[in-house]
Amino acid sequence: MQAAATAQAERDRIAAINALPEAKGREGLAMNLATTTSMTVAQARAALAAAPLSAAGISAQWDAVLKSRGMIGGV
């Protein structure tokens, strides 16, 4: 039973890191931190917040801002 609980805790940690708002636009880094380190969710959050967004992440954020202002994607 101990092994199953340990494995579930690790899966939960990985899922929590990938679900962080700070992971948006940094998905590759989030997955790397979740699967190749023993960082806590709080430590991963801090690392992700300090990391630059990927080019795709920056583009998606600009698209969302422009769309919210009616500047793209119709009126």
N, CA, C and O atoms as a Maestro MAE file, in Angstrom:
{
 s_m_m2io_version
 :::
 2.0.0
}

f_m_ct {
 s_m_title
 :::
 protein
 m_atom[300] {
  # First column is atom index #
  i_m_mmod_type
  r_m_x_coord
  r_m_y_coord
  r_m_z_coord
  i_m_residue_number
  s_m_chain_name
  s_m_pdb_residue_name
  s_m_pdb_atom_name
  i_m_atomic_number
  :::
  1 25 0.809 -1.214 0.000 1 A "MET " " N  " 7
  2 3 0.000 0.000 0.000 1 A "MET " " CA " 6
  3 2 0.845 1.268 0.000 1 A "MET " " C  " 6
  4 15 0.459 2.265 -0.610 1 A "MET " " O  " 8
  5 25 1.985 1.246 0.671 2 A "GLN " " N  " 7
  6 3 2.851 2.425 0.719 2 A "GLN " " CA " 6
  7 2 3.305 2.834 -0.675 2 A "GLN " " C  " 6
  8 15 3.314 4.022 -0.997 2 A "GLN " " O  " 8
  9 25 3.681 1.869 -1.500 3 A "ALA " " N  " 7
  10 3 4.145 2.185 -2.857 3 A "ALA " " CA " 6
  11 2 3.034 2.835 -3.678 3 A "ALA " " C  " 6
  12 15 3.285 3.772 -4.436 3 A "ALA " " O  " 8
  13 25 1.828 2.347 -3.530 4 A "ALA " " N  " 7
  14 3 0.700 2.912 -4.276 4 A "ALA " " CA " 6
  15 2 0.428 4.349 -3.835 4 A "ALA " " C  " 6
  16 15 0.140 5.208 -4.669 4 A "ALA " " O  " 8
  17 25 0.517 4.612 -2.554 5 A "ALA " " N  " 7
  18 3 0.281 5.967 -2.049 5 A "ALA " " CA " 6
  19 2 1.383 6.910 -2.509 5 A "ALA " " C  " 6
  20 15 1.117 8.063 -2.847 5 A "ALA " " O  " 8
  21 25 2.615 6.425 -2.522 6 A "THR " " N  " 7
  22 3 3.745 7.238 -2.990 6 A "THR " " CA " 6
  23 2 3.593 7.559 -4.465 6 A "THR " " C  " 6
  24 15 3.816 8.695 -4.883 6 A "THR " " O  " 8
  25 25 3.215 6.567 -5.250 7 A "ALA " " N  " 7
  26 3 3.027 6.779 -6.689 7 A "ALA " " CA " 6
  27 2 1.892 7.766 -6.945 7 A "ALA " " C  " 6
  28 15 2.003 8.618 -7.827 7 A "ALA " " O  " 8
  29 25 0.811 7.664 -6.191 8 A "GLN " " N  " 7
  30 3 -0.323 8.582 -6.363 8 A "GLN " " CA " 6
  31 2 0.079 10.002 -5.987 8 A "GLN " " C  " 6
  32 15 -0.314 10.955 -6.660 8 A "GLN " " O  " 8
  33 25 0.853 10.152 -4.928 9 A "ALA " " N  " 7
  34 3 1.307 11.484 -4.517 9 A "ALA " " CA " 6
  35 2 2.172 12.113 -5.607 9 A "ALA " " C  " 6
  36 15 2.063 13.310 -5.871 9 A "ALA " " O  " 8
  37 25 3.027 11.316 -6.237 10 A "GLU " " N  " 7
  38 3 3.875 11.826 -7.321 10 A "GLU " " CA " 6
  39 2 3.035 12.221 -8.528 10 A "GLU " " C  " 6
  40 15 3.286 13.260 -9.139 10 A "GLU " " O  " 8
  41 25 2.041 11.410 -8.880 11 A "ARG " " N  " 7
  42 3 1.144 11.771 -9.997 11 A "ARG " " CA " 6
  43 2 0.394 13.062 -9.684 11 A "ARG " " C  " 6
  44 15 0.227 13.915 -10.556 11 A "ARG " " O  " 8
  45 25 -0.053 13.204 -8.447 12 A "ASP " " N  " 7
  46 3 -0.766 14.418 -8.044 12 A "ASP " " CA " 6
  47 2 0.144 15.648 -8.138 12 A "ASP " " C  " 6
  48 15 -0.295 16.716 -8.565 12 A "ASP " " O  " 8
  49 25 1.415 15.493 -7.737 13 A "ARG " " N  " 7
  50 3 2.375 16.597 -7.803 13 A "ARG " " CA " 6
  51 2 2.603 17.006 -9.261 13 A "ARG " " C  " 6
  52 15 2.606 18.194 -9.584 13 A "ARG " " O  " 8
  53 25 2.792 16.030 -10.127 14 A "ILE " " N  " 7
  54 3 3.006 16.308 -11.546 14 A "ILE " " CA " 6
  55 2 1.793 17.028 -12.143 14 A "ILE " " C  " 6
  56 15 1.945 18.008 -12.872 14 A "ILE " " O  " 8
  57 25 0.606 16.545 -11.834 15 A "ALA " " N  " 7
  58 3 -0.615 17.173 -12.348 15 A "ALA " " CA " 6
  59 2 -0.756 18.599 -11.823 15 A "ALA " " C  " 6
  60 15 -1.148 19.498 -12.566 15 A "ALA " " O  " 8
  61 25 -0.440 18.807 -10.553 16 A "ALA " " N  " 7
  62 3 -0.575 20.137 -9.955 16 A "ALA " " CA " 6
  63 2 0.390 21.132 -10.594 16 A "ALA " " C  " 6
  64 15 0.021 22.278 -10.851 16 A "ALA " " O  " 8
  65 25 1.614 20.703 -10.848 17 A "ILE " " N  " 7
  66 3 2.593 21.598 -11.491 17 A "ILE " " CA " 6
  67 2 2.121 21.970 -12.891 17 A "ILE " " C  " 6
  68 15 2.183 23.137 -13.278 17 A "ILE " " O  " 8
  69 25 1.655 21.000 -13.642 18 A "ASN " " N  " 7
  70 3 1.207 21.274 -15.013 18 A "ASN " " CA " 6
  71 2 -0.065 22.106 -15.059 18 A "ASN " " C  " 6
  72 15 -0.354 22.729 -16.082 18 A "ASN " " O  " 8
  73 25 -0.832 22.130 -13.973 19 A "ALA " " N  " 7
  74 3 -2.076 22.898 -13.929 19 A "ALA " " CA " 6
  75 2 -1.879 24.322 -13.408 19 A "ALA " " C  " 6
  76 15 -2.823 25.112 -13.409 19 A "ALA " " O  " 8
  77 25 -0.680 24.655 -12.969 20 A "LEU " " N  " 7
  78 3 -0.435 26.001 -12.439 20 A "LEU " " CA " 6
  79 2 -0.696 27.071 -13.496 20 A "LEU " " C  " 6
  80 15 -0.375 26.868 -14.667 20 A "LEU " " O  " 8
  81 25 -1.271 28.205 -13.101 21 A "PRO " " N  " 7
  82 3 -1.435 29.304 -14.060 21 A "PRO " " CA " 6
  83 2 -0.092 29.751 -14.639 21 A "PRO " " C  " 6
  84 15 -0.019 30.171 -15.793 21 A "PRO " " O  " 8
  85 25 0.963 29.659 -13.839 22 A "GLU " " N  " 7
  86 3 2.298 30.049 -14.296 22 A "GLU " " CA " 6
  87 2 2.836 29.121 -15.381 22 A "GLU " " C  " 6
  88 15 3.787 29.475 -16.078 22 A "GLU " " O  " 8
  89 25 2.240 27.941 -15.533 23 A "ALA " " N  " 7
  90 3 2.684 26.989 -16.557 23 A "ALA " " CA " 6
  91 2 2.193 27.385 -17.946 23 A "ALA " " C  " 6
  92 15 2.745 26.937 -18.951 23 A "ALA " " O  " 8
  93 25 1.162 28.219 -18.006 24 A "LYS " " N  " 7
  94 3 0.626 28.625 -19.310 24 A "LYS " " CA " 6
  95 2 1.685 29.403 -20.084 24 A "LYS " " C  " 6
  96 15 2.221 30.397 -19.593 24 A "LYS " " O  " 8
  97 25 1.978 28.947 -21.283 25 A "GLY " " N  " 7
  98 3 3.012 29.560 -22.094 25 A "GLY " " CA " 6
  99 2 4.405 29.034 -21.772 25 A "GLY " " C  " 6
  100 15 5.394 29.409 -22.402 25 A "GLY " " O  " 8
  101 25 4.455 28.151 -20.771 26 A "ARG " " N  " 7
  102 3 5.725 27.530 -20.372 26 A "ARG " " CA " 6
  103 2 5.512 26.027 -20.174 26 A "ARG " " C  " 6
  104 15 6.115 25.416 -19.292 26 A "ARG " " O  " 8
  105 25 4.656 25.447 -20.999 27 A "GLU " " N  " 7
  106 3 4.248 24.065 -20.804 27 A "GLU " " CA " 6
  107 2 5.414 23.082 -20.825 27 A "GLU " " C  " 6
  108 15 5.452 22.143 -20.031 27 A "GLU " " O  " 8
  109 25 6.354 23.295 -21.724 28 A "GLY " " N  " 7
  110 3 7.509 22.401 -21.794 28 A "GLY " " CA " 6
  111 2 8.336 22.443 -20.525 28 A "GLY " " C  " 6
  112 15 8.751 21.404 -20.012 28 A "GLY " " O  " 8
  113 25 8.575 23.641 -20.020 29 A "LEU " " N  " 7
  114 3 9.333 23.781 -18.780 29 A "LEU " " CA " 6
  115 2 8.568 23.169 -17.615 29 A "LEU " " C  " 6
  116 15 9.156 22.500 -16.766 29 A "LEU " " O  " 8
  117 25 7.258 23.395 -17.571 30 A "ALA " " N  " 7
  118 3 6.450 22.823 -16.493 30 A "ALA " " CA " 6
  119 2 6.551 21.300 -16.485 30 A "ALA " " C  " 6
  120 15 6.735 20.695 -15.429 30 A "ALA " " O  " 8
  121 25 6.433 20.685 -17.646 31 A "MET " " N  " 7
  122 3 6.530 19.228 -17.720 31 A "MET " " CA " 6
  123 2 7.916 18.754 -17.298 31 A "MET " " C  " 6
  124 15 8.052 17.742 -16.610 31 A "MET " " O  " 8
  125 25 8.935 19.487 -17.711 32 A "ASN " " N  " 7
  126 3 10.296 19.131 -17.335 32 A "ASN " " CA " 6
  127 2 10.489 19.229 -15.827 32 A "ASN " " C  " 6
  128 15 11.047 18.319 -15.214 32 A "ASN " " O  " 8
  129 25 10.037 20.317 -15.228 33 A "LEU " " N  " 7
  130 3 10.165 20.470 -13.782 33 A "LEU " " CA " 6
  131 2 9.389 19.386 -13.039 33 A "LEU " " C  " 6
  132 15 9.845 18.865 -12.021 33 A "LEU " " O  " 8
  133 25 8.219 19.058 -13.561 34 A "ALA " " N  " 7
  134 3 7.368 18.065 -12.902 34 A "ALA " " CA " 6
  135 2 7.946 16.662 -12.975 34 A "ALA " " C  " 6
  136 15 7.798 15.881 -12.035 34 A "ALA " " O  " 8
  137 25 8.603 16.337 -14.079 35 A "THR " " N  " 7
  138 3 9.016 14.947 -14.286 35 A "THR " " CA " 6
  139 2 10.492 14.675 -14.054 35 A "THR " " C  " 6
  140 15 10.888 13.516 -13.930 35 A "THR " " O  " 8
  141 25 11.316 15.717 -13.991 36 A "THR " " N  " 7
  142 3 12.751 15.455 -13.838 36 A "THR " " CA " 6
  143 2 13.350 16.047 -12.568 36 A "THR " " C  " 6
  144 15 14.556 15.943 -12.343 36 A "THR " " O  " 8
  145 25 12.512 16.670 -11.734 37 A "THR " " N  " 7
  146 3 12.996 17.221 -10.469 37 A "THR " " CA " 6
  147 2 12.112 16.720 -9.334 37 A "THR " " C  " 6
  148 15 11.078 16.093 -9.563 37 A "THR " " O  " 8
  149 25 12.529 17.004 -8.125 38 A "SER " " N  " 7
  150 3 11.695 16.690 -6.966 38 A "SER " " CA " 6
  151 2 11.157 17.975 -6.344 38 A "SER " " C  " 6
  152 15 10.834 18.016 -5.157 38 A "SER " " O  " 8
  153 25 11.066 19.036 -7.172 39 A "MET " " N  " 7
  154 3 10.540 20.316 -6.690 39 A "MET " " CA " 6
  155 2 9.123 20.151 -6.159 39 A "MET " " C  " 6
  156 15 8.334 19.358 -6.673 39 A "MET " " O  " 8
  157 25 8.821 20.921 -5.112 40 A "THR " " N  " 7
  158 3 7.447 20.992 -4.652 40 A "THR " " CA " 6
  159 2 6.652 21.837 -5.647 40 A "THR " " C  " 6
  160 15 7.228 22.479 -6.525 40 A "THR " " O  " 8
  161 25 5.352 21.832 -5.506 41 A "VAL " " N  " 7
  162 3 4.512 22.655 -6.370 41 A "VAL " " CA " 6
  163 2 4.865 24.131 -6.178 41 A "VAL " " C  " 6
  164 15 4.925 24.885 -7.149 41 A "VAL " " O  " 8
  165 25 5.096 24.542 -4.941 42 A "ALA " " N  " 7
  166 3 5.441 25.940 -4.663 42 A "ALA " " CA " 6
  167 2 6.779 26.313 -5.300 42 A "ALA " " C  " 6
  168 15 6.920 27.407 -5.845 42 A "ALA " " O  " 8
  169 25 7.750 25.420 -5.235 43 A "GLN " " N  " 7
  170 3 9.046 25.697 -5.859 43 A "GLN " " CA " 6
  171 2 8.915 25.779 -7.380 43 A "GLN " " C  " 6
  172 15 9.509 26.652 -8.013 43 A "GLN " " O  " 8
  173 25 8.141 24.876 -7.958 44 A "ALA " " N  " 7
  174 3 7.933 24.903 -9.406 44 A "ALA " " CA " 6
  175 2 7.194 26.169 -9.814 44 A "ALA " " C  " 6
  176 15 7.505 26.761 -10.848 44 A "ALA " " O  " 8
  177 25 6.224 26.590 -9.016 45 A "ARG " " N  " 7
  178 3 5.484 27.833 -9.311 45 A "ARG " " CA " 6
  179 2 6.449 29.010 -9.372 45 A "ARG " " C  " 6
  180 15 6.370 29.826 -10.290 45 A "ARG " " O  " 8
  181 25 7.354 29.105 -8.409 46 A "ALA " " N  " 7
  182 3 8.311 30.210 -8.378 46 A "ALA " " CA " 6
  183 2 9.239 30.154 -9.594 46 A "ALA " " C  " 6
  184 15 9.524 31.187 -10.199 46 A "ALA " " O  " 8
  185 25 9.705 28.971 -9.950 47 A "ALA " " N  " 7
  186 3 10.593 28.831 -11.111 47 A "ALA " " CA " 6
  187 2 9.862 29.202 -12.399 47 A "ALA " " C  " 6
  188 15 10.422 29.889 -13.253 47 A "ALA " " O  " 8
  189 25 8.636 28.759 -12.539 48 A "LEU " " N  " 7
  190 3 7.861 29.067 -13.738 48 A "LEU " " CA " 6
  191 2 7.571 30.557 -13.837 48 A "LEU " " C  " 6
  192 15 7.636 31.133 -14.923 48 A "LEU " " O  " 8
  193 25 7.253 31.180 -12.714 49 A "ALA " " N  " 7
  194 3 6.954 32.618 -12.722 49 A "ALA " " CA " 6
  195 2 8.171 33.430 -13.131 49 A "ALA " " C  " 6
  196 15 8.032 34.493 -13.738 49 A "ALA " " O  " 8
  197 25 9.364 32.942 -12.806 50 A "ALA " " N  " 7
  198 3 10.592 33.666 -13.132 50 A "ALA " " CA " 6
  199 2 11.064 33.411 -14.563 50 A "ALA " " C  " 6
  200 15 11.910 34.143 -15.075 50 A "ALA " " O  " 8
  201 25 10.524 32.382 -15.207 51 A "ALA " " N  " 7
  202 3 10.974 32.009 -16.555 51 A "ALA " " CA " 6
  203 2 10.236 32.816 -17.622 51 A "ALA " " C  " 6
  204 15 9.061 33.140 -17.453 51 A "ALA " " O  " 8
  205 25 10.915 33.138 -18.710 52 A "PRO " " N  " 7
  206 3 10.236 33.838 -19.806 52 A "PRO " " CA " 6
  207 2 9.226 32.924 -20.482 52 A "PRO " " C  " 6
  208 15 9.370 31.701 -20.470 52 A "PRO " " O  " 8
  209 25 8.217 33.523 -21.063 53 A "LEU " " N  " 7
  210 3 7.235 32.759 -21.826 53 A "LEU " " CA " 6
  211 2 7.859 32.262 -23.116 53 A "LEU " " C  " 6
  212 15 8.768 32.891 -23.659 53 A "LEU " " O  " 8
  213 25 7.368 31.131 -23.605 54 A "SER " " N  " 7
  214 3 7.787 30.653 -24.920 54 A "SER " " CA " 6
  215 2 7.203 31.586 -25.971 54 A "SER " " C  " 6
  216 15 6.269 32.337 -25.689 54 A "SER " " O  " 8
  217 25 7.739 31.543 -27.159 55 A "ALA " " N  " 7
  218 3 7.224 32.379 -28.245 55 A "ALA " " CA " 6
  219 2 5.747 32.105 -28.492 55 A "ALA " " C  " 6
  220 15 4.971 33.030 -28.731 55 A "ALA " " O  " 8
  221 25 5.359 30.831 -28.433 56 A "ALA " " N  " 7
  222 3 3.947 30.483 -28.640 56 A "ALA " " CA " 6
  223 2 3.088 31.048 -27.514 56 A "ALA " " C  " 6
  224 15 1.966 31.496 -27.753 56 A "ALA " " O  " 8
  225 25 3.606 31.028 -26.298 57 A "GLY " " N  " 7
  226 3 2.866 31.564 -25.161 57 A "GLY " " CA " 6
  227 2 2.659 33.061 -25.265 57 A "GLY " " C  " 6
  228 15 1.580 33.571 -24.962 57 A "GLY " " O  " 8
  229 25 3.692 33.761 -25.693 58 A "ILE " " N  " 7
  230 3 3.582 35.212 -25.864 58 A "ILE " " CA " 6
  231 2 2.571 35.529 -26.946 58 A "ILE " " C  " 6
  232 15 1.745 36.427 -26.782 58 A "ILE " " O  " 8
  233 25 2.627 34.799 -28.057 59 A "SER " " N  " 7
  234 3 1.697 35.021 -29.156 59 A "SER " " CA " 6
  235 2 0.255 34.772 -28.711 59 A "SER " " C  " 6
  236 15 -0.645 35.538 -29.054 59 A "SER " " O  " 8
  237 25 0.043 33.709 -27.953 60 A "ALA " " N  " 7
  238 3 -1.310 33.389 -27.478 60 A "ALA " " CA " 6
  239 2 -1.826 34.470 -26.535 60 A "ALA " " C  " 6
  240 15 -3.004 34.822 -26.582 60 A "ALA " " O  " 8
  241 25 -0.953 34.997 -25.682 61 A "GLN " " N  " 7
  242 3 -1.381 36.060 -24.771 61 A "GLN " " CA " 6
  243 2 -1.733 37.328 -25.533 61 A "GLN " " C  " 6
  244 15 -2.730 37.978 -25.217 61 A "GLN " " O  " 8
  245 25 -0.940 37.689 -26.524 62 A "TRP " " N  " 7
  246 3 -1.254 38.870 -27.330 62 A "TRP " " CA " 6
  247 2 -2.570 38.668 -28.068 62 A "TRP " " C  " 6
  248 15 -3.396 39.579 -28.125 62 A "TRP " " O  " 8
  249 25 -2.769 37.488 -28.629 63 A "ASP " " N  " 7
  250 3 -4.024 37.214 -29.328 63 A "ASP " " CA " 6
  251 2 -5.214 37.387 -28.384 63 A "ASP " " C  " 6
  252 15 -6.232 37.962 -28.768 63 A "ASP " " O  " 8
  253 25 -5.090 36.892 -27.157 64 A "ALA " " N  " 7
  254 3 -6.183 37.002 -26.185 64 A "ALA " " CA " 6
  255 2 -6.454 38.464 -25.840 64 A "ALA " " C  " 6
  256 15 -7.612 38.874 -25.757 64 A "ALA " " O  " 8
  257 25 -5.408 39.246 -25.642 65 A "VAL " " N  " 7
  258 3 -5.580 40.667 -25.328 65 A "VAL " " CA " 6
  259 2 -6.244 41.394 -26.490 65 A "VAL " " C  " 6
  260 15 -7.207 42.137 -26.298 65 A "VAL " " O  " 8
  261 25 -5.728 41.177 -27.691 66 A "LEU " " N  " 7
  262 3 -6.299 41.854 -28.861 66 A "LEU " " CA " 6
  263 2 -7.746 41.445 -29.103 66 A "LEU " " C  " 6
  264 15 -8.582 42.278 -29.452 66 A "LEU " " O  " 8
  265 25 -8.039 40.158 -28.916 67 A "LYS " " N  " 7
  266 3 -9.408 39.687 -29.108 67 A "LYS " " CA " 6
  267 2 -10.331 40.309 -28.058 67 A "LYS " " C  " 6
  268 15 -11.452 40.702 -28.382 67 A "LYS " " O  " 8
  269 25 -9.876 40.404 -26.807 68 A "SER " " N  " 7
  270 3 -10.704 40.988 -25.749 68 A "SER " " CA " 6
  271 2 -11.011 42.446 -26.013 68 A "SER " " C  " 6
  272 15 -12.005 42.972 -25.513 68 A "SER " " O  " 8
  273 25 -10.173 43.103 -26.792 69 A "ARG " " N  " 7
  274 3 -10.372 44.508 -27.124 69 A "ARG " " CA " 6
  275 2 -11.059 44.684 -28.481 69 A "ARG " " C  " 6
  276 15 -11.198 45.804 -28.974 69 A "ARG " " O  " 8
  277 25 -11.486 43.568 -29.079 70 A "GLY " " N  " 7
  278 3 -12.197 43.636 -30.352 70 A "GLY " " CA " 6
  279 2 -11.304 43.973 -31.523 70 A "GLY " " C  " 6
  280 15 -11.785 44.423 -32.563 70 A "GLY " " O  " 8
  281 25 -10.010 43.762 -31.368 71 A "MET " " N  " 7
  282 3 -9.078 44.150 -32.421 71 A "MET " " CA " 6
  283 2 -8.807 43.037 -33.414 71 A "MET " " C  " 6
  284 15 -8.318 43.301 -34.512 71 A "MET " " O  " 8
  285 25 -9.111 41.802 -33.053 72 A "ILE " " N  " 7
  286 3 -9.012 40.666 -33.969 72 A "ILE " " CA " 6
  287 2 -10.158 39.711 -33.700 72 A "ILE " " C  " 6
  288 15 -10.802 39.778 -32.652 72 A "ILE " " O  " 8
  289 25 -10.407 38.837 -34.634 73 A "GLY " " N  " 7
  290 3 -11.416 37.782 -34.427 73 A "GLY " " CA " 6
  291 2 -12.850 38.252 -34.519 73 A "GLY " " C  " 6
  292 15 -13.736 37.616 -33.947 73 A "GLY " " O  " 8
  293 25 -13.098 39.295 -35.187 74 A "GLY " " N  " 7
  294 3 -14.471 39.779 -35.343 74 A "GLY " " CA " 6
  295 2 -14.844 40.733 -34.236 74 A "GLY " " C  " 6
  296 15 -14.053 41.001 -33.332 74 A "GLY " " O  " 8
  297 25 -16.050 41.238 -34.316 75 A "VAL " " N  " 7
  298 3 -16.497 42.263 -33.355 75 A "VAL " " CA " 6
  299 2 -17.465 41.695 -32.392 75 A "VAL " " C  " 6
  300 15 -17.949 42.405 -31.512 75 A "VAL " " O  " 8
  :::
 }
 m_bond[299] {
  # First column is bond index #
  i_m_from
  i_m_to
  i_m_order
  :::
  1 1 2 1
  2 2 3 1
  3 3 4 2
  4 3 5 1
  5 5 6 1
  6 6 7 1
  7 7 8 2
  8 7 9 1
  9 9 10 1
  10 10 11 1
  11 11 12 2
  12 11 13 1
  13 13 14 1
  14 14 15 1
  15 15 16 2
  16 15 17 1
  17 17 18 1
  18 18 19 1
  19 19 20 2
  20 19 21 1
  21 21 22 1
  22 22 23 1
  23 23 24 2
  24 23 25 1
  25 25 26 1
  26 26 27 1
  27 27 28 2
  28 27 29 1
  29 29 30 1
  30 30 31 1
  31 31 32 2
  32 31 33 1
  33 33 34 1
  34 34 35 1
  35 35 36 2
  36 35 37 1
  37 37 38 1
  38 38 39 1
  39 39 40 2
  40 39 41 1
  41 41 42 1
  42 42 43 1
  43 43 44 2
  44 43 45 1
  45 45 46 1
  46 46 47 1
  47 47 48 2
  48 47 49 1
  49 49 50 1
  50 50 51 1
  51 51 52 2
  52 51 53 1
  53 53 54 1
  54 54 55 1
  55 55 56 2
  56 55 57 1
  57 57 58 1
  58 58 59 1
  59 59 60 2
  60 59 61 1
  61 61 62 1
  62 62 63 1
  63 63 64 2
  64 63 65 1
  65 65 66 1
  66 66 67 1
  67 67 68 2
  68 67 69 1
  69 69 70 1
  70 70 71 1
  71 71 72 2
  72 71 73 1
  73 73 74 1
  74 74 75 1
  75 75 76 2
  76 75 77 1
  77 77 78 1
  78 78 79 1
  79 79 80 2
  80 79 81 1
  81 81 82 1
  82 82 83 1
  83 83 84 2
  84 83 85 1
  85 85 86 1
  86 86 87 1
  87 87 88 2
  88 87 89 1
  89 89 90 1
  90 90 91 1
  91 91 92 2
  92 91 93 1
  93 93 94 1
  94 94 95 1
  95 95 96 2
  96 95 97 1
  97 97 98 1
  98 98 99 1
  99 99 100 2
  100 99 101 1
  101 101 102 1
  102 102 103 1
  103 103 104 2
  104 103 105 1
  105 105 106 1
  106 106 107 1
  107 107 108 2
  108 107 109 1
  109 109 110 1
  110 110 111 1
  111 111 112 2
  112 111 113 1
  113 113 114 1
  114 114 115 1
  115 115 116 2
  116 115 117 1
  117 117 118 1
  118 118 119 1
  119 119 120 2
  120 119 121 1
  121 121 122 1
  122 122 123 1
  123 123 124 2
  124 123 125 1
  125 125 126 1
  126 126 127 1
  127 127 128 2
  128 127 129 1
  129 129 130 1
  130 130 131 1
  131 131 132 2
  132 131 133 1
  133 133 134 1
  134 134 135 1
  135 135 136 2
  136 135 137 1
  137 137 138 1
  138 138 139 1
  139 139 140 2
  140 139 141 1
  141 141 142 1
  142 142 143 1
  143 143 144 2
  144 143 145 1
  145 145 146 1
  146 146 147 1
  147 147 148 2
  148 147 149 1
  149 149 150 1
  150 150 151 1
  151 151 152 2
  152 151 153 1
  153 153 154 1
  154 154 155 1
  155 155 156 2
  156 155 157 1
  157 157 158 1
  158 158 159 1
  159 159 160 2
  160 159 161 1
  161 161 162 1
  162 162 163 1
  163 163 164 2
  164 163 165 1
  165 165 166 1
  166 166 167 1
  167 167 168 2
  168 167 169 1
  169 169 170 1
  170 170 171 1
  171 171 172 2
  172 171 173 1
  173 173 174 1
  174 174 175 1
  175 175 176 2
  176 175 177 1
  177 177 178 1
  178 178 179 1
  179 179 180 2
  180 179 181 1
  181 181 182 1
  182 182 183 1
  183 183 184 2
  184 183 185 1
  185 185 186 1
  186 186 187 1
  187 187 188 2
  188 187 189 1
  189 189 190 1
  190 190 191 1
  191 191 192 2
  192 191 193 1
  193 193 194 1
  194 194 195 1
  195 195 196 2
  196 195 197 1
  197 197 198 1
  198 198 199 1
  199 199 200 2
  200 199 201 1
  201 201 202 1
  202 202 203 1
  203 203 204 2
  204 203 205 1
  205 205 206 1
  206 206 207 1
  207 207 208 2
  208 207 209 1
  209 209 210 1
  210 210 211 1
  211 211 212 2
  212 211 213 1
  213 213 214 1
  214 214 215 1
  215 215 216 2
  216 215 217 1
  217 217 218 1
  218 218 219 1
  219 219 220 2
  220 219 221 1
  221 221 222 1
  222 222 223 1
  223 223 224 2
  224 223 225 1
  225 225 226 1
  226 226 227 1
  227 227 228 2
  228 227 229 1
  229 229 230 1
  230 230 231 1
  231 231 232 2
  232 231 233 1
  233 233 234 1
  234 234 235 1
  235 235 236 2
  236 235 237 1
  237 237 238 1
  238 238 239 1
  239 239 240 2
  240 239 241 1
  241 241 242 1
  242 242 243 1
  243 243 244 2
  244 243 245 1
  245 245 246 1
  246 246 247 1
  247 247 248 2
  248 247 249 1
  249 249 250 1
  250 250 251 1
  251 251 252 2
  252 251 253 1
  253 253 254 1
  254 254 255 1
  255 255 256 2
  256 255 257 1
  257 257 258 1
  258 258 259 1
  259 259 260 2
  260 259 261 1
  261 261 262 1
  262 262 263 1
  263 263 264 2
  264 263 265 1
  265 265 266 1
  266 266 267 1
  267 267 268 2
  268 267 269 1
  269 269 270 1
  270 270 271 1
  271 271 272 2
  272 271 273 1
  273 273 274 1
  274 274 275 1
  275 275 276 2
  276 275 277 1
  277 277 278 1
  278 278 279 1
  279 279 280 2
  280 279 281 1
  281 281 282 1
  282 282 283 1
  283 283 284 2
  284 283 285 1
  285 285 286 1
  286 286 287 1
  287 287 288 2
  288 287 289 1
  289 289 290 1
  290 290 291 1
  291 291 292 2
  292 291 293 1
  293 293 294 1
  294 294 295 1
  295 295 296 2
  296 295 297 1
  297 297 298 1
  298 298 299 1
  299 299 300 2
  :::
 }
}
